[in-house]
Amino acid sequence: MGDQKNDAWIFSLAILLSSTLVYNSRGTIDNQAIENLQYVTELTERIKVKSPSGDSSSGDDDDGADAQFVQFFPKFVWAVRDFTLELKIDGRDVKEDQYLEHALSLKKGKDRKTTDYNLPRECIRNYFPSRRCFVFMTPASPEHMTRLESLNEGDLCPSFLAVTTNFCNYIFENSSVKTVKGGLAVTGRMLGHLAKSYVDTIARGDVPCLENAVLTMAKIENEAAGRDALMEYQKGMQELCFPVDLEAMSRQHRLCDTLATKTFMSRSFKDDGGEHLKDLAEAIAKHHADLLCQNEEASEALCRKLLSELSAPMAKKMQEGFYAKPGGYELYCADNDSVVAQFRSKPNRGVRAEEVLEQFLKEKSVESNSILQADNKLSEQERKIHEQNQKAALLEQQKQAEEERRVEMERTLEDEQRGQAEKIRMMKEKMEEEWKVQRAEADKAMQCKLQEQKELQEKGFREKAEFMNQEIQILKEKNSQSAKSGNFLTDTLLPIFSTALETVSSVFQIKAFKKSLFPPKKGF
């Protein structure tokens, strides 16, 4: 015999971690076999659905948990090994499931003996509405039983093999993926988190709580979902080779931002306040701003290099005094216009072409003005006209540079707003999906309780059926709260989340901060 307390905790863990619980016993399902399953009567002491709250007493929590167990407990399969009886009840042949239901039948009466007899049966019926039974005859003849491990399959009894096949088929075809409160399907990684959470809780001497375990797992999964989503964004943006134009940058950002959000949504759950999605939005905004800065720097570097190369012949002529002669200003302007034209004809200059050109022309204006003043071929009136034309050209270039920055700012702001709207849309869909699953869980629990109540009434247990009204009322109240929570999600949490997204540092703020730390280089 094992330690009764440890056995009870192991039984509780098996319930918490499984989607189908297979309980195996030997011989028959008699009163002793059911009494050996005494752990089922202690489940309300070893498993809590919700953590104790300040506005509800412990008793209220216990009553609610007892009614809600059916929502979260696994299917129950009783496997009876070495079955020694015929499947008959009162001389009638019965199926295995009928045999189990007969063994779980309640007795009428209120005396202590009857109450003790009914208690484990009531618990099994209440907590495990989905029940199946498989009875296995001895696997081989008596003379072969001592060497079962070395027997070939052909040496096993056909009846044993037939039941084994039926049992395996049922488990493989009807066992669903393990889910936790809220309907989330549990992966192997998540099952590990759950097991550790429950075992750590038991080791501390506390009672495992479904809600707390789910919240702990949600935090771990949502943080991991955020990391995966950010990596998805970063990976997608690595496809760009800077410098790129504004349209290419915007298009790739929108695509990667949407993919990252979808990646987050596919793994996250119970991010009701949107905190983890907000963190993701903040991280993407920072990375986007960093990439915009890198793209600008790459564009500036390329354009400076290009202008330096294109203007090199002019610089050589300046050193040789080529323009220091009558008519030199006209020659200088022709060469300068040629440099600008060649520069504008070059493709893939990036998002800072006009700004760099503005800086180039400003720097050249001093040089240009000195040549203008030294050109004896020009009259004073002609010099003034050229000065005005030069100022007008610089002003026009300044406007083009400002327009370049304005277009970039508008596009970036548009991308931010579109990204926020997309996140809000996906969050709303996620909340509605989770709410529908919760409603389905509640409806399932209600149907199970109503079916159990109906069976009790049909078998003459009217008092017990009436007593179940309390559990049914609790479930109705839970369903009502769930219906209200659907409106709460869309009417309250979504606006809060929308406001939270608006507090995410804008790309412009992040870029401005980065540039204050690392100002761009000047000069050619």
Summary of the structure (lengths in Angstrom):
residues: 524
radius of gyration: 38.5
end to end distance: 87.6
largest distance: 130.7
contacts: 1540
relative contact order: 0.09
helix: 72%
strand: 5%
